[in-house]
Amino acid sequence: MTHRTFSKWFLIAAFVFSMSEVMAARLKDMAVVSGLRPNQLIGYGLVVGLDGTGDNSGANPVTGQSVITMLNSLGVSIPPGINLQARNAAVVMVTAELAALARPGQTMDVTVSSLTSARSLRGGTLIMTPLKAANGQVYGQAQGSIVIPGASVSTAMARTTINQLSSGRIPSGGIVEQAAPEADLDPVVEFNFHKVDYAQIQRAVEAISKVVSEENAVTAIDARTVSVRVPVQRAQRVNLMAQLLELEIQPVVDIARVVINARTGSVVVNQSVRLAPFAVTHGNLTIQVQASNQVVPPSLFSRNRPVNQRNERVSIDPGPAGQMVRVEEGASLEQVVRAINLLGVTPQDLMSILQAMKTSGALQAELEII
């Protein structure tokens, strides 16, 4: 296969292999404190100051009604039955995230998205919009000039647009009006781990118990949650929580998993993936995976013991499809995918081969296609 053909069907294969000694991770990177979470806010607002790129009021009365409602709230009386042609305005949805323990007066970024037919929000200004949580209460206000990353150029016959023009952000455009309700200072704090793993929970309990010396203060609730008894007094509580969140815990090896991106052909493999003995015939490709163990004797006058050395070999026959080859022992998936990529097969071929390996039992890992 020529280099030109190979570059045409180039596959981006990313292999994630951990070192033999897994680096310790902090507790704050592996788990979150139960109840300490952000809250999503949403609001309905109006953007003004657009250069004729706002909503089309002809088939959309929502914008005109919103402008009339806004003017009435400011003391401007609009006679009933008038449909305003507000081409310089657009109705939008405003979203934001209220950070955990946010206090009144703090700022937050907001995202503004067109709700109807506005062509562009570039140059627009969001007028004051209340932001509500799921309980219907107002927790913030948003207002300011919108930052649009895209651009658009049009003529009478053509139009070119780069990126998205109907949504943008207002950095620090939201102000917190009231803090989210806080839970009472419970003497028991729960840490919810991102990964469900009994072995990981056991290691976490052992590490936390070295910091919290009180008897029965650390308890494993299940494969995800660890409860810790902490002081109720605020200063002592903050001091202990700071120590716990910076505590380093030795992570366990992840479950064997292969992730394939069906759109790009990317393949991500973790260090736990293993292969059983197998051979593959796909089209005109015959892939053989084999390995052998060799006993390496120690050097002369050495007290070392003989060492078992694993010799792995992956071979591919690009000729006509032949018979299956029985292999005595398996190798790593990294070698298989790397050898396939050297032939420049398509992403579809790679996914078909890996799926067949999983079905036959040769691929001893979870296969996830995104």
C-alpha positions, -999 to 999 in steps of 0.1 A, spaced: 0 0 0 14 34 -10 21 62 15 -5 83 -3 -32 57 3 -20 52 39 -23 89 46 -58 89 31 -69 63 55 -47 74 84 -60 63 118 -54 83 150 -48 55 176 -42 67 211 -29 41 236 -31 50 273 -8 27 292 0 34 329 34 29 344 41 -2 364 38 19 396 5 38 396 9 74 408 -11 82 439 -40 106 435 -55 131 459 -88 124 475 -103 156 459 -94 142 424 -111 109 431 -142 119 450 -166 147 457 -181 158 490 -218 149 491 -240 179 489 -213 202 478 -224 208 442 -233 236 418 -268 245 408 -281 253 373 -299 285 366 -320 295 337 -337 327 325 -357 342 296 -343 375 283 -341 400 256 -310 410 236 -311 445 220 -287 465 199 -284 441 170 -276 454 135 -308 442 118 -299 405 126 -326 400 152 -358 380 152 -382 382 123 -413 396 139 -436 388 109 -441 351 116 -429 354 152 -450 375 176 -430 364 207 -402 390 202 -427 419 198 -447 409 228 -414 406 249 -404 441 238 -438 455 248 -437 438 282 -402 452 288 -413 487 278 -444 485 300 -423 475 330 -402 506 324 -432 529 323 -436 532 285 -472 526 275 -478 508 242 -513 508 227 -528 473 224 -528 456 190 -495 470 178 -470 444 165 -435 459 169 -410 451 141 -380 446 163 -353 436 139 -327 449 163 -339 427 192 -340 389 198 -355 367 226 -329 345 242 -325 318 268 -299 326 295 -281 298 314 -256 299 342 -242 277 370 -244 288 406 -212 275 422 -213 257 455 -212 280 485 -215 311 462 -223 343 481 -244 373 471 -224 398 451 -201 372 434 -201 370 396 -206 341 373 -203 335 335 -236 332 316 -244 317 282 -269 334 259 -286 314 231 -311 326 205 -346 312 210 -362 319 176 -350 332 143 -321 357 150 -293 354 125 -266 367 148 -263 380 183 -230 398 175 -229 433 190 -260 427 211 -265 435 248 -285 414 271 -308 435 293 -313 426 329 -326 390 332 -335 371 364 -320 337 367 -341 310 384 -333 276 398 -354 245 396 -374 256 427 -386 287 409 -366 311 431 -344 339 417 -307 334 426 -290 357 401 -293 385 376 -276 387 342 -268 416 320 -240 428 296 -225 427 262 -224 393 245 -191 379 232 -196 360 199 -167 339 187 -180 335 151 -181 357 121 -203 361 90 -198 377 56 -227 378 30 -234 393 -4 -265 393 -26 -256 359 -39 -237 341 -12 -231 340 25 -202 325 46 -204 319 83 -176 308 106 -185 292 139 -218 298 157 -234 333 157 -267 325 175 -251 319 209 -224 335 230 -211 342 265 -210 371 289 -179 367 311 -188 376 347 -222 388 333 -242 373 362 -244 384 398 -254 362 426 -284 377 444 -289 350 471 -269 320 482 -282 285 477 -297 269 508 -270 252 529 -274 219 548 -269 219 585 -235 210 598 -239 172 599 -212 155 620 -209 129 592 -195 138 558 -198 115 528 -172 112 500 -187 100 467 -161 85 445 -162 89 407 -156 52 401 -174 23 416 -148 -1 430 -147 -20 462 -109 -23 462 -106 15 458 -130 21 487 -110 -2 509 -78 17 501 -96 50 508 -108 38 542 -73 27 552 -58 60 541 -84 82 558 -82 62 590 -46 73 594 -58 109 595 -90 104 615 -78 84 645 -112 82 662 -125 47 665 -152 38 640 -151 73 625 -145 60 589 -171 37 574 -174 23 539 -211 27 529 -209 9 495 -186 6 465 -188 43 459 -193 61 492 -172 65 524 -186 83 554 -163 102 578 -172 116 612 -159 152 614 -161 180 640 -191 203 640 -171 233 651 -164 252 619 -127 259 623 -118 223 633 -141 211 605 -123 232 578 -89 221 591 -98 184 589 -115 186 556 -85 204 541 -62 175 553 -86 149 539 -90 164 505 -52 167 501 -48 131 512 -30 109 486 -46 75 479 -31 47 458 -56 41 429 -64 6 418 -60 -6 382 -90 2 361 -112 -24 344 -100 -35 310 -117 -12 284 -113 -4 247 -129 28 235 -135 34 198 -146 67 182 -167 56 153 -164 90 136 -126 95 137 -114 59 141 -95 68 173 -88 38 196 -80 43 233 -68 13 253 -60 12 290 -32 -9 306 -55 -37 317 -64 -50 283 -53 -85 275 -58 -108 246 -64 -146 244 -48 -167 217 -64 -160 183 -60 -154 146 -80 -131 124 -88 -131 87 -104 -99 75 -107 -94 37 -72 -100 25 -56 -96 59 -45 -125 81 -34 -114 115 -15 -138 138 -7 -130 174 16 -153 192 40 -152 221 64 -176 239 80 -177 272 118 -181 274 138 -189 305 169 -166 307 196 -181 328 215 -158 352 250 -147 344 280 -167 355 289 -164 392 256 -146 399 232 -155 427 202 -144 407 175 -169 397 165 -177 362 140 -152 348 110 -159 325 111 -136 295 80 -131 274 87 -128 236 57 -115 217 53 -113 179 26 -100 157 26 -108 120 2 -99 92 -1 -115 58 -15 -89 34 -21 -115 7 -52 -136 -1 -72 -146 29 -60 -180 42 -71 -204 69 -72 -195 106 -40 -201 124 -41 -216 159 -20 -196 183 -8 -210 216 -6 -177 236 -18 -141 233 -1 -107 231 -11 -71 239 -38 -52 220 -14 -24 214 7 -45 191 -23 -57 171 -38 -22 165 -4 -8 157 3 -35 132 -31 -29 116 -25 8 113 8 2 95 -13 -13 67 -35 17 66 -69 -1 70 -100 20 73 -116 28 107 -145 6 97 -121 -24 92 -105 -17 126 -138 -16 144 -150 -47 126 -119 -66 137 -121 -55 173 -158 -63 175 -152 -98 161 -124 -102 186 -147 -93 215 -175 -116 203 -151 -145 200 -137 -140 234 -102 -131 222 -105 -95 235 -107 -97 273 -120 -62 279 -151 -40 276 -156 -26 241 -172 8 240 -180 26 208 -188 63 209 
